[in-house]
Amino acid sequence: MSSQIPGLYIMETETKGRGVFTSVPISKGDLIESAPIIVLDDKDRQAIHKTHLHDYYFLWEQGDDEEYEAAIALGYGSLYNHSKEPNAEFIPVFNEYVIEFVAIRDIEAGEEILIEYDEGGHASFELWF
């Protein structure tokens, strides 16, 4: 089941396209959104690299094999922008097929909610932008 705090909205940014913002203050540790996901197998993940969806998926690493699945987050989940100084983090909850977005510091009303795509620079992939 999808859930999110009240006050989230989508707005065009100057440099990143659309982003997720809040009209209400959010406290550190608050659950911002629990976004249900659609899992794509490795074959489908490879196919979306040829589409606009390439910019909107999460790696969904449930197993130990070398083929990675992908997850398209519903709700606002695939629209959170990247920052090296994020104010939120994403947490895959594999057994519930959701991605949780949680505030890692207080977020002011009117502020964009930002996550770090590459796990603090420790991810096994390079960002494409």
N, CA and C atoms as an extended XYZ file, in Angstrom:
387
Properties=species:S:1:pos:R:3:atomname:S:1:resname:S:1:resid:I:1 pbc="F F F"
N         0.850       -1.181        0.000 N   MET     1
C         0.000        0.000        0.000 CA  MET     1
C         0.890        1.237        0.000 C   MET     1
N         0.559        2.180       -0.844 N   SER     2
C         1.325        3.415       -0.930 CA  SER     2
C         0.884        4.376        0.167 C   SER     2
N         1.855        5.039        0.763 N   SER     3
C         1.524        6.075        1.730 CA  SER     3
C         2.561        7.168        1.640 C   SER     3
N         2.132        8.378        1.917 N   GLN     4
C         3.035        9.516        1.898 CA  GLN     4
C         2.511       10.575        2.858 C   GLN     4
N         3.421       11.419        3.308 N   ILE     5
C         2.986       12.486        4.185 CA  ILE     5
C         2.181       13.494        3.375 C   ILE     5
N         1.269       14.220        3.996 N   PRO     6
C         0.556       15.269        3.273 CA  PRO     6
C         1.521       16.410        2.945 C   PRO     6
N         1.260       17.098        1.869 N   GLY     7
C         2.049       18.280        1.536 CA  GLY     7
C         3.118       18.067        0.489 C   GLY     7
N         3.284       16.855       -0.018 N   LEU     8
C         4.243       16.647       -1.096 CA  LEU     8
C         3.650       17.148       -2.404 C   LEU     8
N         4.508       17.722       -3.236 N   TYR     9
C         4.056       18.159       -4.556 CA  TYR     9
C         5.214       18.121       -5.537 C   TYR     9
N         4.880       18.101       -6.809 N   ILE    10
C         5.868       18.077       -7.894 CA  ILE    10
C         5.976       19.482       -8.463 C   ILE    10
N         7.229       19.896       -8.697 N   MET    11
C         7.461       21.221       -9.273 CA  MET    11
C         8.667       21.137      -10.204 C   MET    11
N         8.650       21.913      -11.248 N   GLU    12
C         9.773       21.995      -12.179 CA  GLU    12
C        10.928       22.720      -11.489 C   GLU    12
N        12.135       22.177      -11.634 N   THR    13
C        13.323       22.825      -11.086 CA  THR    13
C        14.064       23.523      -12.229 C   THR    13
N        15.024       24.365      -11.883 N   GLU    14
C        15.763       25.089      -12.917 CA  GLU    14
C        16.689       24.180      -13.711 C   GLU    14
N        17.271       23.165      -13.076 N   THR    15
C        18.295       22.375      -13.749 CA  THR    15
C        18.036       20.873      -13.811 C   THR    15
N        17.100       20.363      -13.036 N   LYS    16
C        16.942       18.909      -12.933 CA  LYS    16
C        15.618       18.386      -13.460 C   LYS    16
N        14.834       19.197      -14.100 N   GLY    17
C        13.496       18.740      -14.496 CA  GLY    17
C        12.563       18.794      -13.298 C   GLY    17
N        11.633       17.863      -13.253 N   ARG    18
C        10.682       17.839      -12.138 CA  ARG    18
C        11.337       17.290      -10.881 C   ARG    18
N        10.867       17.770       -9.738 N   GLY    19
C        11.353       17.283       -8.450 CA  GLY    19
C        10.222       17.230       -7.447 C   GLY    19
N        10.484       16.581       -6.322 N   VAL    20
C         9.497       16.438       -5.253 CA  VAL    20
C         9.818       17.459       -4.163 C   VAL    20
N         8.824       18.232       -3.777 N   PHE    21
C         8.954       19.275       -2.758 CA  PHE    21
C         7.940       19.024       -1.656 C   PHE    21
N         8.135       19.721       -0.534 N   THR    22
C         7.188       19.620        0.577 CA  THR    22
C         6.649       21.000        0.935 C   THR    22
N         5.382       21.060        1.225 N   SER    23
C         4.766       22.325        1.667 CA  SER    23
C         4.681       22.396        3.188 C   SER    23
N         5.125       21.336        3.856 N   VAL    24
C         5.107       21.286        5.320 CA  VAL    24
C         6.489       20.874        5.818 C   VAL    24
N         6.877       21.301        7.018 N   PRO    25
C         8.164       20.846        7.557 CA  PRO    25
C         8.159       19.336        7.793 C   PRO    25
N         9.318       18.723        7.592 N   ILE    26
C         9.496       17.289        7.827 CA  ILE    26
C        10.647       17.144        8.816 C   ILE    26
N        10.453       16.342        9.835 N   SER    27
C        11.492       16.129       10.849 CA  SER    27
C        12.416       14.980       10.468 C   SER    27
N        13.647       15.081       10.901 N   LYS    28
C        14.620       14.003       10.702 CA  LYS    28
C        14.018       12.699       11.217 C   LYS    28
N        14.126       11.642       10.404 N   GLY    29
C        13.601       10.336       10.787 CA  GLY    29
C        12.189       10.069       10.319 C   GLY    29
N        11.477       11.105        9.861 N   ASP    30
C        10.100       10.902        9.388 CA  ASP    30
C        10.079       10.100        8.092 C   ASP    30
N         9.104        9.212        7.980 N   LEU    31
C         8.848        8.519        6.724 CA  LEU    31
C         8.151        9.496        5.791 C   LEU    31
N         8.773        9.805        4.680 N   ILE    32
C         8.215       10.744        3.714 CA  ILE    32
C         7.230       10.023        2.800 C   ILE    32
N         7.650        8.877        2.306 N   GLU    33
C         6.801        8.117        1.392 CA  GLU    33
C         7.205        6.653        1.431 C   GLU    33
N         6.218        5.787        1.317 N   SER    34
C         6.435        4.367        1.099 CA  SER    34
C         5.851        4.075       -0.277 C   SER    34
N         6.736        3.953       -1.274 N   ALA    35
C         6.308        3.846       -2.670 CA  ALA    35
C         6.307        2.386       -3.122 C   ALA    35
N         5.170        1.881       -3.572 N   PRO    36
C         5.166        0.531       -4.139 CA  PRO    36
C         5.990        0.527       -5.424 C   PRO    36
N         6.514       -0.644       -5.763 N   ILE    37
C         7.363       -0.725       -6.947 CA  ILE    37
C         6.859       -1.799       -7.906 C   ILE    37
N         7.280       -1.657       -9.152 N   ILE    38
C         7.087       -2.686      -10.164 CA  ILE    38
C         8.479       -3.242      -10.455 C   ILE    38
N         8.673       -4.548      -10.259 N   VAL    39
C         9.976       -5.173      -10.479 CA  VAL    39
C        10.098       -5.585      -11.942 C   VAL    39
N        11.249       -5.244      -12.528 N   LEU    40
C        11.574       -5.654      -13.893 CA  LEU    40
C        12.756       -6.610      -13.827 C   LEU    40
N        12.696       -7.693      -14.580 N   ASP    41
C        13.834       -8.611      -14.603 CA  ASP    41
C        14.983       -7.985      -15.402 C   ASP    41
N        16.119       -8.669      -15.447 N   ASP    42
C        17.308       -8.112      -16.101 CA  ASP    42
C        17.050       -7.822      -17.576 C   ASP    42
N        16.321       -8.669      -18.248 N   LYS    43
C        16.012       -8.454      -19.674 CA  LYS    43
C        15.221       -7.159      -19.860 C   LYS    43
N        14.208       -6.952      -19.039 N   ASP    44
C        13.418       -5.720      -19.126 CA  ASP    44
C        14.246       -4.508      -18.722 C   ASP    44
N        15.132       -4.676      -17.726 N   ARG    45
C        15.998       -3.570      -17.313 CA  ARG    45
C        16.884       -3.133      -18.473 C   ARG    45
N        17.435       -4.089      -19.191 N   GLN    46
C        18.264       -3.751      -20.350 CA  GLN    46
C        17.446       -3.025      -21.413 C   GLN    46
N        16.200       -3.435      -21.596 N   ALA    47
C        15.337       -2.810      -22.607 CA  ALA    47
C        15.013       -1.356      -22.267 C   ALA    47
N        14.842       -1.034      -20.979 N   ILE    48
C        14.470        0.343      -20.653 CA  ILE    48
C        15.628        1.319      -20.837 C   ILE    48
N        16.851        0.798      -21.004 N   HIS    49
C        17.975        1.684      -21.300 CA  HIS    49
C        17.797        2.392      -22.637 C   HIS    49
N        16.925        1.867      -23.469 N   LYS    50
C        16.653        2.473      -24.779 CA  LYS    50
C        15.446        3.407      -24.719 C   LYS    50
N        14.931        3.651      -23.510 N   THR    51
C        13.731        4.472      -23.360 CA  THR    51
C        13.978        5.599      -22.354 C   THR    51
N        12.996        6.463      -22.239 N   HIS    52
C        13.046        7.555      -21.269 CA  HIS    52
C        13.005        7.037      -19.823 C   HIS    52
N        12.521        5.822      -19.612 N   LEU    53
C        12.467        5.256      -18.263 CA  LEU    53
C        13.848        4.986      -17.682 C   LEU    53
N        14.883        5.015      -18.516 N   HIS    54
C        16.251        4.796      -18.038 CA  HIS    54
C        16.587        5.701      -16.854 C   HIS    54
N        16.078        6.918      -16.844 N   ASP    55
C        16.397        7.892      -15.801 CA  ASP    55
C        15.558        7.735      -14.533 C   ASP    55
N        14.677        6.750      -14.486 N   TYR    56
C        13.711        6.697      -13.396 CA  TYR    56
C        13.657        5.379      -12.634 C   TYR    56
N        14.614        4.490      -12.828 N   TYR    57
C        14.515        3.208      -12.128 CA  TYR    57
C        15.580        3.073      -11.039 C   TYR    57
N        15.329        2.162      -10.124 N   PHE    58
C        16.249        1.804       -9.051 CA  PHE    58
C        16.747        0.389       -9.312 C   PHE    58
N        17.999        0.100       -8.970 N   LEU    59
C        18.446       -1.293       -8.976 CA  LEU    59
C        17.747       -2.012       -7.839 C   LEU    59
N        17.303       -3.209       -8.096 N   TRP    60
C        16.570       -4.007       -7.111 CA  TRP    60
C        17.348       -5.311       -6.940 C   TRP    60
N        18.306       -5.310       -6.023 N   GLU    61
C        19.257       -6.406       -5.865 CA  GLU    61
C        18.811       -7.356       -4.761 C   GLU    61
N        17.914       -8.255       -5.095 N   GLN    62
C        17.407       -9.187       -4.083 CA  GLN    62
C        18.286      -10.404       -3.905 C   GLN    62
N        18.930      -10.854       -4.960 N   GLY    63
C        19.677      -12.102       -4.890 CA  GLY    63
C        21.166      -11.890       -5.035 C   GLY    63
N        21.878      -12.992       -5.085 N   ASP    64
C        23.331      -12.960       -5.212 CA  ASP    64
C        23.801      -13.175       -6.644 C   ASP    64
N        22.866      -13.372       -7.586 N   ASP    65
C        23.310      -13.625       -8.956 CA  ASP    65
C        23.805      -12.328       -9.603 C   ASP    65
N        24.397      -12.455      -10.766 N   GLU    66
C        25.007      -11.305      -11.426 CA  GLU    66
C        24.014      -10.494      -12.252 C   GLU    66
N        22.795      -10.986      -12.399 N   GLU    67
C        21.785      -10.241      -13.129 CA  GLU    67
C        20.999       -9.394      -12.145 C   GLU    67
N        20.929       -8.105      -12.427 N   TYR    68
C        20.216       -7.193      -11.545 CA  TYR    68
C        18.813       -6.959      -12.068 C   TYR    68
N        17.875       -6.979      -11.154 N   GLU    69
C        16.532       -6.562      -11.499 CA  GLU    69
C        16.451       -5.057      -11.325 C   GLU    69
N        15.376       -4.485      -11.759 N   ALA    70
C        15.155       -3.052      -11.607 CA  ALA    70
C        13.783       -2.848      -10.982 C   ALA    70
N        13.598       -1.675      -10.398 N   ALA    71
C        12.314       -1.331       -9.801 CA  ALA    71
C        11.901        0.049      -10.287 C   ALA    71
N        10.698        0.137      -10.769 N   ILE    72
C        10.091        1.431      -11.069 CA  ILE    72
C         9.228        1.766       -9.861 C   ILE    72
N         9.568        2.867       -9.192 N   ALA    73
C         8.809        3.276       -8.009 CA  ALA    73
C         7.578        4.063       -8.447 C   ALA    73
N         6.458        3.715       -7.879 N   LEU    74
C         5.216        4.432       -8.164 CA  LEU    74
C         5.072        5.596       -7.191 C   LEU    74
N         3.945        6.252       -7.203 N   GLY    75
C         3.796        7.461       -6.389 CA  GLY    75
C         4.789        8.497       -6.893 C   GLY    75
N         5.450        9.191       -5.972 N   TYR    76
C         6.479       10.157       -6.352 CA  TYR    76
C         7.868        9.514       -6.402 C   TYR    76
N         7.956        8.233       -6.078 N   GLY    77
C         9.219        7.556       -5.855 CA  GLY    77
C        10.289        7.710       -6.910 C   GLY    77
N         9.927        7.687       -8.173 N   SER    78
C        10.930        7.792       -9.228 CA  SER    78
C        11.229        9.237       -9.620 C   SER    78
N        10.689       10.195       -8.894 N   LEU    79
C        10.886       11.611       -9.242 CA  LEU    79
C        11.774       12.379       -8.263 C   LEU    79
N        12.266       11.708       -7.219 N   TYR    80
C        13.179       12.388       -6.290 CA  TYR    80
C        14.511       12.606       -6.997 C   TYR    80
N        15.029       13.813       -6.949 N   ASN    81
C        16.288       14.143       -7.608 CA  ASN    81
C        17.486       13.796       -6.739 C   ASN    81
N        18.636       13.733       -7.394 N   HIS    82
C        19.909       13.384       -6.760 CA  HIS    82
C        20.614       14.606       -6.206 C   HIS    82
N        21.316       14.403       -5.098 N   SER    83
C        22.219       15.418       -4.556 CA  SER    83
C        23.324       14.715       -3.785 C   SER    83
N        24.533       15.289       -3.844 N   LYS    84
C        25.629       14.798       -3.007 CA  LYS    84
C        25.431       15.240       -1.556 C   LYS    84
N        24.499       16.154       -1.332 N   GLU    85
C        24.133       16.593        0.019 CA  GLU    85
C        22.635       16.376        0.199 C   GLU    85
N        22.215       15.114        0.265 N   PRO    86
C        20.784       14.812        0.328 CA  PRO    86
C        20.172       15.176        1.679 C   PRO    86
N        18.850       15.303        1.675 N   ASN    87
C        18.127       15.510        2.925 CA  ASN    87
C        17.240       14.301        3.247 C   ASN    87
N        17.292       13.293        2.372 N   ALA    88
C        16.502       12.075        2.571 CA  ALA    88
C        17.300       10.890        2.023 C   ALA    88
N        16.888        9.703        2.421 N   GLU    89
C        17.496        8.489        1.890 CA  GLU    89
C        16.394        7.549        1.440 C   GLU    89
N        16.761        6.622        0.553 N   PHE    90
C        15.793        5.614        0.139 CA  PHE    90
C        16.226        4.260        0.684 C   PHE    90
N        15.231        3.497        1.111 N   ILE    91
C        15.474        2.194        1.719 CA  ILE    91
C        14.596        1.162        1.011 C   ILE    91
N        15.199        0.252        0.244 N   PRO    92
C        14.391       -0.808       -0.368 CA  PRO    92
C        13.903       -1.782        0.705 C   PRO    92
N        12.633       -2.097        0.670 N   VAL    93
C        12.065       -3.095        1.582 CA  VAL    93
C        11.637       -4.259        0.687 C   VAL    93
N        12.571       -5.187        0.491 N   PHE    94
C        12.406       -6.226       -0.518 CA  PHE    94
C        11.184       -7.111       -0.287 C   PHE    94
N        10.938       -7.518        0.944 N   ASN    95
C         9.826       -8.442        1.194 CA  ASN    95
C         8.456       -7.781        1.053 C   ASN    95
N         8.404       -6.445        1.039 N   GLU    96
C         7.126       -5.745        0.871 CA  GLU    96
C         6.991       -5.092       -0.504 C   GLU    96
N         8.050       -5.163       -1.337 N   TYR    97
C         8.057       -4.559       -2.670 CA  TYR    97
C         7.712       -3.068       -2.620 C   TYR    97
N         8.420       -2.373       -1.719 N   VAL    98
C         8.277       -0.918       -1.598 CA  VAL    98
C         9.670       -0.302       -1.419 C   VAL    98
N         9.766        0.969       -1.712 N   ILE    99
C        10.935        1.762       -1.381 CA  ILE    99
C        10.468        2.846       -0.426 C   ILE    99
N        11.103        2.905        0.738 N   GLU   100
C        10.772        3.937        1.717 CA  GLU   100
C        11.729        5.107        1.553 C   GLU   100
N        11.194        6.299        1.640 N   PHE   101
C        11.978        7.533        1.595 CA  PHE   101
C        11.861        8.178        2.965 C   PHE   101
N        13.014        8.379        3.624 N   VAL   102
C        13.059        8.822        5.014 CA  VAL   102
C        13.946       10.060        5.116 C   VAL   102
N        13.506       11.055        5.896 N   ALA   103
C        14.294       12.278        6.100 CA  ALA   103
C        15.527       11.968        6.925 C   ALA   103
N        16.706       12.416        6.461 N   ILE   104
C        17.939       12.218        7.236 CA  ILE   104
C        18.367       13.507        7.943 C   ILE   104
N        17.595       14.562        7.732 N   ARG   105
C        17.739       15.805        8.486 CA  ARG   105
C        16.403       16.513        8.412 C   ARG   105
N        16.213       17.550        9.227 N   ASP   106
C        14.982       18.331        9.142 CA  ASP   106
C        14.900       18.975        7.761 C   ASP   106
N        13.703       18.985        7.181 N   ILE   107
C        13.472       19.557        5.857 CA  ILE   107
C        12.421       20.652        6.006 C   ILE   107
N        12.731       21.830        5.516 N   GLU   108
C        11.825       22.969        5.651 CA  GLU   108
C        10.731       22.954        4.585 C   GLU   108
N         9.597       23.577        4.904 N   ALA   109
C         8.524       23.747        3.932 CA  ALA   109
C         9.074       24.505        2.726 C   ALA   109
N         8.717       24.049        1.528 N   GLY   110
C         9.184       24.674        0.298 CA  GLY   110
C        10.478       24.094       -0.235 C   GLY   110
N        11.130       23.220        0.532 N   GLU   111
C        12.413       22.648        0.137 CA  GLU   111
C        12.198       21.408       -0.740 C   GLU   111
N        13.114       21.224       -1.699 N   GLU   112
C        13.078       20.014       -2.514 CA  GLU   112
C        13.618       18.841       -1.696 C   GLU   112
N        12.994       17.686       -1.848 N   ILE   113
C        13.456       16.474       -1.186 CA  ILE   113
C        14.442       15.790       -2.133 C   ILE   113
N        15.659       15.558       -1.643 N   LEU   114
C        16.747       15.044       -2.471 CA  LEU   114
C        17.341       13.787       -1.858 C   LEU   114
N        17.666       12.825       -2.716 N   ILE   115
C        18.313       11.594       -2.286 CA  ILE   115
C        19.644       11.462       -3.008 C   ILE   115
N        20.497       10.603       -2.490 N   GLU   116
C        21.772       10.341       -3.158 CA  GLU   116
C        21.647        9.032       -3.922 C   GLU   116
N        21.809        9.086       -5.236 N   TYR   117
C        21.606        7.908       -6.073 CA  TYR   117
C        22.701        6.864       -5.933 C   TYR   117
N        23.911        7.293       -5.584 N   ASP   118
C        25.047        6.367       -5.678 CA  ASP   118
C        25.617        5.928       -4.333 C   ASP   118
N        24.789        5.836       -3.328 N   GLU   119
C        25.161        5.266       -2.031 CA  GLU   119
C        26.411        5.916       -1.453 C   GLU   119
N        26.452        7.223       -1.435 N   GLY   120
C        27.580        7.936       -0.850 CA  GLY   120
C        28.858        7.811       -1.653 C   GLY   120
N        28.721        7.573       -2.953 N   GLY   121
C        29.887        7.399       -3.804 CA  GLY   121
C        30.472        6.002       -3.750 C   GLY   121
N        29.793        5.080       -3.050 N   HIS   122
C        30.311        3.718       -2.885 CA  HIS   122
C        29.588        2.705       -3.763 C   HIS   122
N        28.761        3.176       -4.669 N   ALA   123
C        28.022        2.249       -5.523 CA  ALA   123
C        28.956        1.622       -6.553 C   ALA   123
N        28.528        0.505       -7.107 N   SER   124
C        29.337       -0.204       -8.099 CA  SER   124
C        29.050        0.297       -9.513 C   SER   124
N        28.459        1.467       -9.641 N   PHE   125
C        28.143        2.035      -10.943 CA  PHE   125
C        28.434        3.520      -10.929 C   PHE   125
N        28.579        4.096      -12.122 N   GLU   126
C        28.781        5.537      -12.224 CA  GLU   126
C        27.488        6.196      -12.648 C   GLU   126
N        27.239        7.378      -12.127 N   LEU   127
C        26.059        8.119      -12.542 CA  LEU   127
C        26.234        8.573      -13.973 C   LEU   127
N        25.137        8.651      -14.698 N   TRP   128
C        25.163        8.937      -16.124 CA  TRP   128
C        25.049       10.419      -16.451 C   TRP   128
N        24.933       11.278      -15.443 N   PHE   129
C        24.771       12.709      -15.708 CA  PHE   129
C        25.881       13.508      -15.074 C   PHE   129
